């Protein structure tokens, strides 16, 4: 018997309470203010997903499959995906039906990926152990038309796009709607509801600070665009070419004209700011013209490296979004002599897992 909606809600609340308690205890020694908690919807919250396409030799049919944590080298076929967006759940059976009646699309297919938006746009990526020829492309065009979405075929050194290689997401932040190009096979926040909560929290955290903002790891400009409304100028860095391209597109789309994006790692930018070495990528950027009041960082799970940590310590305000509370705590400990926690938040980006997303605002003592 399937669990009821109330059972799901109850189970979700129990795990959220556990995360809340754990996060509160972790940062208690730093005299953190009361933890702000931003829950996720209990179901249909995930806007992207990837599945192994499992081929059964006896039935000659493909099914969706996933790995189960803690069990190696074994796949489990699945029939539904309740944490996926309503669009993903609507497309999954339709795609499977068409794959299993089309040998060209089914043959040597080993992975399927979905990228959707809250506005109903969808993109399906099909990944193969075979070259994709004109025959495949014609069948994929029909598939895209039938499912009313974009389709991308991938194989070794090959990418074929039917429609678009991105979807457009819309978030409302501080009363203003922002449109984001989200490109296939590049990083985007998977939980749209929680992402919008994170953006609003970040904008509220810097209310009234003013001055200029330095942002490291800006991605496609997810935080950059709404934060830019609270500062005079923004200088943002990102190492991925695809993300930089999307960030520039999103800046133009949303008419954010006070942002400069440079393709650099945090380590390189630290060297540039310290005038340790020149970079041609900064030849049109006058670093001395910025009056930075705030640094915003959203680093990978490893957290801030020592050089970036030292760079952050020079700022009056540090806004930090973290996908790993353990490395966040290490960075906070290193900054504790100079900065105090003024805001602390838990964003439940990944329900039913141990993963936690946190936000802190640190200000100079």
Buried (B, 14 or more C-beta within 10 A) or exposed (E): EEEEEEEBBEBBEEBBEEBBEEBBEBBEEBEBEEBBBBBBBBBBBBBBBEBBBBBEEEEEBBBBBBEEEEEEEEBEEEEEBEBBBEBBBBBBEBBBEBBBEBEBBBBEBBBBBBBBBBEEBBBBBBBBEEEBEEEBBEBBEBBBEEBEBBBBBBBEEEEBBBBBBBBBBEBEBEEEEBBBBBBBEBBBBBBBBBBBBBBBBBBBBBEEBEBBBBBBBBBBBBBBBBBBBBBEBBBBBBBBEBBBBBBBBBBEBBEBEEBBBBBBBBBBBBBBBEEEEEBEBBEEBEEEEBEBBBBBBBBEEEBBBEBBBBBBBEBBBBBBBBBBBEBBBBBBEBBBEBBBBBBBBBBBBBBBEEBBBBBBBBBEE
